[in-house]
Amino acid sequence: MADDCPGKNFWPELLGANGDAAAAVVERENPDVVAIVSTNEFPATKDFRCDRVWIWVDANGVVLRAPRAG
């Protein structure tokens, strides 16, 4: 589904990066999305949206999964 979104929609290079820094990169590289930094403890909505990128981080703020639109 993310492949149907315009612009860059997948950032594997941000795996292991600082979450806030990763969010800034995502929003700079695709100005059509909003990056949301969150922990696995926070429940997230399951609906798919091309204008949203979840940045999943651990307790230290390190990105756990490669960010992707959705």
PyRosetta script that sets phi, psi and omega in degrees:
from pyrosetta import init, pose_from_sequence

init()
pose = pose_from_sequence("MADDCPGKNFWPELLGANGDAAAAVVERENPDVVAIVSTNEFPATKDFRCDRVWIWVDANGVVLRAPRAG")
pose.set_psi(1, -40.0)
pose.set_omega(1, -179.2)
pose.set_phi(2, -61.3)
pose.set_psi(2, -26.7)
pose.set_omega(2, 179.1)
pose.set_phi(3, -65.3)
pose.set_psi(3, -18.6)
pose.set_omega(3, 179.2)
pose.set_phi(4, -84.0)
pose.set_psi(4, -7.6)
pose.set_omega(4, -177.7)
pose.set_phi(5, -84.5)
pose.set_psi(5, 143.1)
pose.set_omega(5, 179.9)
pose.set_phi(6, -72.1)
pose.set_psi(6, 150.9)
pose.set_omega(6, 177.2)
pose.set_phi(7, 75.9)
pose.set_psi(7, -173.5)
pose.set_omega(7, 178.5)
pose.set_phi(8, -66.7)
pose.set_psi(8, 136.2)
pose.set_omega(8, -176.3)
pose.set_phi(9, -136.8)
pose.set_psi(9, 10.9)
pose.set_omega(9, -179.5)
pose.set_phi(10, -150.3)
pose.set_psi(10, 131.4)
pose.set_omega(10, -174.5)
pose.set_phi(11, -129.2)
pose.set_psi(11, 70.3)
pose.set_omega(11, -179.9)
pose.set_phi(12, -64.6)
pose.set_psi(12, -24.4)
pose.set_omega(12, -179.6)
pose.set_phi(13, -68.7)
pose.set_psi(13, -12.0)
pose.set_omega(13, -179.2)
pose.set_phi(14, -92.3)
pose.set_psi(14, -3.0)
pose.set_omega(14, 176.7)
pose.set_phi(15, -60.4)
pose.set_psi(15, 125.3)
pose.set_omega(15, -178.9)
pose.set_phi(16, 90.4)
pose.set_psi(16, -5.2)
pose.set_omega(16, 179.4)
pose.set_phi(17, -81.5)
pose.set_psi(17, 170.2)
pose.set_omega(17, 172.3)
pose.set_phi(18, -67.4)
pose.set_psi(18, 135.2)
pose.set_omega(18, -175.3)
pose.set_phi(19, -61.3)
pose.set_psi(19, -43.6)
pose.set_omega(19, -179.9)
pose.set_phi(20, -66.9)
pose.set_psi(20, -40.3)
pose.set_omega(20, 177.1)
pose.set_phi(21, -64.9)
pose.set_psi(21, -39.9)
pose.set_omega(21, 178.7)
pose.set_phi(22, -62.7)
pose.set_psi(22, -42.1)
pose.set_omega(22, 178.5)
pose.set_phi(23, -60.5)
pose.set_psi(23, -41.1)
pose.set_omega(23, 178.7)
pose.set_phi(24, -63.6)
pose.set_psi(24, -41.2)
pose.set_omega(24, 178.1)
pose.set_phi(25, -62.9)
pose.set_psi(25, -47.6)
pose.set_omega(25, -179.0)
pose.set_phi(26, -57.3)
pose.set_psi(26, -49.0)
pose.set_omega(26, -177.3)
pose.set_phi(27, -69.5)
pose.set_psi(27, -29.4)
pose.set_omega(27, 176.6)
pose.set_phi(28, -72.6)
pose.set_psi(28, -41.0)
pose.set_omega(28, -176.4)
pose.set_phi(29, -79.3)
pose.set_psi(29, -21.8)
pose.set_omega(29, 174.6)
pose.set_phi(30, -141.0)
pose.set_psi(30, 92.4)
pose.set_omega(30, -177.1)
pose.set_phi(31, -67.7)
pose.set_psi(31, -4.9)
pose.set_omega(31, 178.5)
pose.set_phi(32, -86.4)
pose.set_psi(32, -1.7)
pose.set_omega(32, -178.2)
pose.set_phi(33, -117.6)
pose.set_psi(33, 158.3)
pose.set_omega(33, 170.9)
pose.set_phi(34, -113.4)
pose.set_psi(34, 126.1)
pose.set_omega(34, 178.4)
pose.set_phi(35, -92.7)
pose.set_psi(35, 132.5)
pose.set_omega(35, -178.9)
pose.set_phi(36, -119.3)
pose.set_psi(36, 117.0)
pose.set_omega(36, 178.7)
pose.set_phi(37, -87.2)
pose.set_psi(37, 128.5)
pose.set_omega(37, -176.6)
pose.set_phi(38, -150.6)
pose.set_psi(38, 157.1)
pose.set_omega(38, 174.2)
pose.set_phi(39, -95.7)
pose.set_psi(39, 165.1)
pose.set_omega(39, 177.3)
pose.set_phi(40, -64.9)
pose.set_psi(40, -17.0)
pose.set_omega(40, -179.7)
pose.set_phi(41, -73.6)
pose.set_psi(41, -23.1)
pose.set_omega(41, -176.9)
pose.set_phi(42, -87.1)
pose.set_psi(42, 122.7)
pose.set_omega(42, 177.9)
pose.set_phi(43, -69.2)
pose.set_psi(43, 135.6)
pose.set_omega(43, -179.5)
pose.set_phi(44, -113.4)
pose.set_psi(44, 149.9)
pose.set_omega(44, 175.8)
pose.set_phi(45, -66.6)
pose.set_psi(45, 148.6)
pose.set_omega(45, -176.2)
pose.set_phi(46, -97.3)
pose.set_psi(46, -3.6)
pose.set_omega(46, -179.7)
pose.set_phi(47, -70.2)
pose.set_psi(47, 147.8)
pose.set_omega(47, -177.5)
pose.set_phi(48, -92.8)
pose.set_psi(48, 130.1)
pose.set_omega(48, 177.9)
pose.set_phi(49, -139.6)
pose.set_psi(49, 129.5)
pose.set_omega(49, 179.7)
pose.set_phi(50, -69.7)
pose.set_psi(50, -18.4)
pose.set_omega(50, -176.5)
pose.set_phi(51, -96.3)
pose.set_psi(51, 14.8)
pose.set_omega(51, -178.3)
pose.set_phi(52, -132.3)
pose.set_psi(52, 138.1)
pose.set_omega(52, 174.2)
pose.set_phi(53, -130.4)
pose.set_psi(53, 118.7)
pose.set_omega(53, 175.4)
pose.set_phi(54, -82.9)
pose.set_psi(54, 132.3)
pose.set_omega(54, 174.3)
pose.set_phi(55, -109.9)
pose.set_psi(55, 100.3)
pose.set_omega(55, -177.9)
pose.set_phi(56, -85.3)
pose.set_psi(56, 122.8)
pose.set_omega(56, -177.3)
pose.set_phi(57, -123.7)
pose.set_psi(57, 160.3)
pose.set_omega(57, 174.4)
pose.set_phi(58, -88.3)
pose.set_psi(58, -173.3)
pose.set_omega(58, -177.6)
pose.set_phi(59, -63.2)
pose.set_psi(59, -20.2)
pose.set_omega(59, 178.7)
pose.set_phi(60, -94.3)
pose.set_psi(60, 2.7)
pose.set_omega(60, 179.1)
pose.set_phi(61, 81.8)
pose.set_psi(61, 17.9)
pose.set_omega(61, -178.9)
pose.set_phi(62, -94.2)
pose.set_psi(62, 133.3)
pose.set_omega(62, -178.0)
pose.set_phi(63, -64.1)
pose.set_psi(63, 125.2)
pose.set_omega(63, -177.2)
pose.set_phi(64, -93.4)
pose.set_psi(64, -29.2)
pose.set_omega(64, -177.8)
pose.set_phi(65, -132.1)
pose.set_psi(65, 146.1)
pose.set_omega(65, 177.9)
pose.set_phi(66, -61.9)
pose.set_psi(66, 121.8)
pose.set_omega(66, -179.5)
pose.set_phi(67, -62.5)
pose.set_psi(67, 142.2)
pose.set_omega(67, 177.8)
pose.set_phi(68, -149.3)
pose.set_psi(68, 150.1)
pose.set_omega(68, 179.0)
pose.set_phi(69, -61.2)
pose.set_psi(69, 145.1)
pose.set_omega(69, 177.2)
pose.set_phi(70, 152.1)
pose.dump_pdb("model.pdb")
